[in-house]
Amino acid sequence: MAARTELHSIHTLTLSDTQFLRGDANGKATTTSGQLRLARSPGRLPVVVLQHGSAGMAPNVEMWARELNKIGVSTFALDGFTGRGLTEVNTNQALLGRLNFILDIYRALDVLANHPSIDPARIALMGFSRGGQATLYASLKRFHRLWNKSGVEFAAYVPFYPDCMTTFLSDTDVVGRPIRIFGGTQDDYNPIAACKAYVERLRAAGADVEVTEYPNASHAFDNPLGAQPAMLQPRFQSARNCKIQEEAEGLLINTETKRPFTYTDACVVHGVHIGHDPIATREAKQTVKELFKTVFQLH
């Protein structure tokens, strides 16, 4: 249980992916929010920023906040939907550019870097699905240069089952912090194979990156209220069959059609399995808490 809870406004922008990639700040001014749960601990506190996925603030966000608070780590759970008039984008991913969450995350750093109870050197990032994709690519030095004005960096990046179907320019030039990816072999929403291919490129470039793969786990395996076994969601959109590549000027191209990618492209499919895996969740909890104990130097 948190010793104190605070709600903070986050002043951000709603941008197209091309605007984000070009560093074009002529987007719609937007106010989102974050729930800061301060753990009971002496001194300035370590904190993990939690970024939800396409379903919004699902039960796994609450679960992770409680698990991390137990070990003396505060959490800042970002709600990127309510302030934009959204509740979910699983059934229509085009409702929000996929890179908006990265800007929200950097703007959250502005809040945390100036909070009297937070240690700015001990802030980590953790996200899920769409939020996992944002967590993974928030590590790019290029995006930090474009959008992170806080003066601080994350101590670690922990993406859960991110979408790795897009290749960005300079996407192996990442900050020198640990990147730890978690996913399930059975995931047919965001296939882990695509992330493993990206990890090989990152490793070749010298990045500190690892993948933890759970053989029986599906997408959103850490949601304690998820279906057991995983259940088909026939209306959910997945880009699992797409290959998307950033060209010059921030254009995201479908490599098959050589045209700008859209969610009406033939490679976008409907129907994914979503469900809870208690064994994978238990193992992930242990691994993630040990990671943060090490990164934050908790004793």
C-alpha positions in Angstrom: 0.0 0.0 0.0 1.3 3.4 -0.9 2.2 5.8 2.0 0.9 8.7 -0.1 -0.9 9.1 -3.4 -0.8 12.2 -5.6 -2.5 13.0 -8.9 -0.5 15.1 -11.3 -1.4 16.9 -14.6 0.9 16.3 -17.5 1.1 19.0 -20.2 1.8 17.2 -23.5 0.8 17.2 -27.1 -1.2 15.0 -29.4 0.9 14.4 -32.5 0.9 12.3 -35.6 3.8 9.8 -35.8 5.3 11.9 -38.6 5.2 15.0 -36.5 6.9 13.2 -33.6 9.6 11.8 -35.9 10.3 15.2 -37.4 10.4 17.0 -34.0 7.3 19.1 -35.2 5.7 20.5 -32.0 2.7 21.9 -33.9 0.3 19.4 -32.3 -2.8 19.7 -30.2 -2.0 20.8 -26.6 -3.3 18.1 -24.3 -3.4 17.6 -20.6 -3.1 14.0 -19.4 -2.6 12.7 -15.9 -0.5 10.4 -13.7 -1.0 8.7 -10.4 2.0 9.0 -8.2 2.2 6.4 -5.4 4.9 7.2 -2.9 6.3 4.2 -1.1 7.1 4.3 2.6 10.8 4.8 2.6 13.3 7.4 4.0 15.0 10.0 1.8 14.4 10.7 -1.8 12.6 7.8 -3.5 13.2 5.7 -6.6 10.2 5.6 -8.9 9.1 3.5 -11.9 6.9 5.2 -14.5 4.2 2.8 -15.7 2.7 3.2 -19.2 -0.4 1.3 -20.0 -1.3 -0.3 -23.3 -4.2 -0.2 -25.8 -6.8 -1.1 -23.2 -6.0 1.8 -21.0 -5.3 1.5 -17.2 -5.8 -2.2 -17.0 -5.5 -4.3 -13.8 -1.8 -5.2 -14.5 -0.9 -1.5 -13.9 -2.4 -1.6 -10.4 -0.8 -5.0 -9.8 2.7 -3.7 -10.7 2.2 -0.6 -8.7 1.4 -2.6 -5.6 4.3 -5.1 -6.2 6.8 -2.3 -6.6 5.5 -0.3 -3.6 6.1 -3.4 -1.5 9.9 -3.2 -2.1 10.1 0.5 -1.4 9.8 1.7 -5.0 7.3 4.4 -5.8 5.3 4.3 -9.1 3.9 6.9 -11.5 1.1 5.4 -13.6 0.4 7.5 -16.7 -3.1 7.7 -18.2 -2.6 8.6 -21.8 -6.2 8.1 -22.8 -8.7 9.9 -20.6 -7.4 13.4 -21.3 -7.6 12.6 -25.0 -11.2 11.3 -24.8 -10.2 7.7 -25.3 -11.0 4.5 -23.4 -9.3 1.9 -25.6 -7.7 1.7 -29.1 -7.5 -2.1 -29.4 -10.3 -2.1 -32.0 -9.0 1.0 -33.8 -5.3 1.7 -33.4 -5.5 4.7 -35.8 -7.3 6.7 -33.0 -3.9 7.8 -31.6 -0.4 7.9 -33.1 1.7 5.2 -31.6 4.6 7.5 -30.6 2.5 9.9 -28.5 3.2 7.9 -25.4 6.9 8.5 -25.7 6.3 12.3 -25.5 4.0 11.8 -22.5 6.7 9.7 -20.9 9.3 12.4 -21.3 6.9 15.0 -20.0 6.3 12.8 -17.0 10.1 13.2 -16.4 9.6 16.9 -16.1 7.2 16.3 -13.2 9.3 13.8 -11.4 12.6 15.6 -11.9 11.2 18.5 -9.9 9.4 16.5 -7.2 10.9 17.0 -3.7 10.4 13.3 -2.8 11.9 11.8 -5.9 15.5 10.9 -6.6 16.0 12.1 -10.2 18.9 9.6 -10.7 16.6 6.7 -9.8 13.7 6.9 -12.3 13.0 3.8 -14.4 10.4 3.1 -17.2 8.1 0.2 -17.6 5.3 -0.3 -20.1 2.9 -2.8 -21.6 2.0 -3.6 -25.2 1.5 -0.1 -26.9 3.1 1.3 -23.7 5.8 -1.4 -24.0 6.6 -0.2 -27.5 6.8 3.4 -26.2 9.1 2.2 -23.4 11.4 0.3 -25.8 11.8 3.2 -28.2 12.0 5.9 -25.5 15.5 4.6 -25.2 16.5 6.1 -28.6 19.0 8.9 -28.2 17.4 10.6 -31.2 14.1 10.8 -29.5 15.7 12.1 -26.3 17.3 14.9 -28.2 14.1 15.8 -29.9 11.7 15.7 -27.0 13.2 15.1 -23.6 13.8 18.5 -22.0 13.8 17.3 -18.4 17.5 17.1 -17.9 17.3 13.5 -16.5 17.4 10.1 -18.1 15.8 6.8 -17.1 17.9 4.3 -15.2 16.3 1.3 -17.0 13.8 0.4 -19.6 11.4 -2.5 -19.1 9.0 -3.2 -22.0 6.4 -5.9 -21.7 5.2 -7.5 -24.9 6.0 -4.5 -27.1 5.2 -4.1 -30.8 8.5 -4.4 -32.7 7.2 -4.4 -36.2 8.7 -0.9 -37.0 12.3 -0.1 -37.9 13.1 3.5 -37.1 16.1 5.5 -38.4 19.0 5.3 -35.9 17.1 2.8 -33.8 20.2 1.0 -32.6 21.7 4.2 -31.1 20.2 3.9 -27.6 21.1 5.3 -24.3 23.6 3.3 -22.2 21.1 1.9 -19.7 19.7 -1.6 -19.3 16.8 -2.6 -21.6 14.9 -5.7 -20.4 12.1 -7.1 -22.7 9.5 -9.6 -21.5 7.0 -11.5 -23.6 5.3 -14.8 -24.4 6.0 -17.3 -27.1 2.3 -17.6 -27.7 1.8 -13.9 -28.2 -0.1 -13.4 -31.5 -0.7 -9.7 -31.0 2.9 -8.5 -30.8 5.1 -11.5 -31.8 8.2 -11.8 -29.7 10.2 -13.0 -32.7 10.2 -9.5 -34.1 11.6 -8.1 -30.8 14.3 -10.8 -30.8 15.5 -9.7 -34.2 15.7 -6.1 -33.0 17.5 -7.2 -29.9 20.2 -8.9 -32.1 20.7 -5.6 -33.9 20.9 -3.8 -30.6 23.4 -6.2 -29.2 25.6 -5.9 -32.3 25.6 -2.1 -31.6 26.7 -2.8 -28.0 23.5 -2.2 -26.1 22.8 -3.7 -22.7 19.6 -5.6 -23.7 18.0 -8.9 -22.8 14.8 -10.8 -23.6 12.9 -13.0 -21.2 10.5 -15.3 -23.0 7.8 -17.4 -21.4 6.9 -20.4 -23.5 3.2 -20.7 -22.5 2.3 -17.0 -22.2 0.0 -15.0 -24.5 -0.4 -11.3 -24.8 -1.1 -9.4 -21.5 -0.1 -12.5 -19.5 0.5 -10.3 -16.4 -3.1 -9.1 -16.2 -4.4 -10.9 -13.1 -8.0 -10.5 -14.3 -7.3 -11.9 -17.8 -8.9 -15.0 -19.2 -7.5 -18.4 -18.4 -6.8 -19.9 -20.9 -6.2 -16.9 -23.2 -9.4 -15.9 -25.1 -9.7 -14.8 -28.8 -10.6 -11.1 -29.2 -11.9 -11.1 -32.8 -12.1 -7.3 -33.2 -8.6 -6.3 -31.9 -6.2 -5.1 -34.6 -2.7 -6.4 -34.9 0.2 -5.4 -37.2 1.9 -8.8 -36.7 2.1 -9.4 -40.5 3.4 -5.9 -41.3 6.9 -4.7 -41.8 7.0 -0.9 -41.3 10.1 1.2 -41.9 10.9 4.8 -41.4 12.0 6.6 -44.5 13.4 10.1 -44.7 11.3 13.0 -43.4 9.7 10.7 -40.7 7.4 8.8 -43.1 6.5 5.2 -41.9 6.3 3.0 -45.0 4.7 -0.4 -45.4 7.7 -2.2 -47.0 5.4 -4.5 -49.0 3.4 -1.7 -50.7 6.1 1.0 -50.6 3.4 3.4 -49.5 2.7 5.1 -46.1 1.5 2.6 -43.5 -2.1 2.8 -42.4 -4.3 0.5 -40.3 -6.4 -0.2 -43.4 -3.4 -1.9 -45.0 -3.9 -5.6 -45.9 -1.2 -6.7 -43.5 -3.2 -5.5 -40.5 -5.3 -8.4 -39.2 -8.1 -8.8 -36.7 -8.1 -11.4 -34.0 -5.7 -11.9 -31.1 -5.5 -14.0 -28.0 -5.4 -12.2 -24.6 -5.0 -14.0 -21.3 -3.4 -14.4 -17.9 -0.5 -16.8 -17.2 0.0 -17.1 -13.5 3.3 -18.9 -13.8 4.8 -16.4 -16.2 3.5 -13.6 -14.0 5.0 -15.0 -10.8 8.4 -15.4 -12.5 8.2 -11.9 -14.1 7.4 -10.3 -10.7 10.5 -11.9 -9.2 12.8 -11.0 -12.1 11.6 -7.4 -12.4 11.8 -6.7 -8.6 15.3 -8.1 -8.5 16.2 -5.9 -11.5 14.9 -2.7 -9.8 16.6 -3.6 -6.5 19.9 -3.7 -8.4 19.3 -0.7 -10.6 18.1 1.4 -7.6 20.7 -0.1 -5.2 18.1 -1.1 -2.7 19.3 -3.1 0.3 
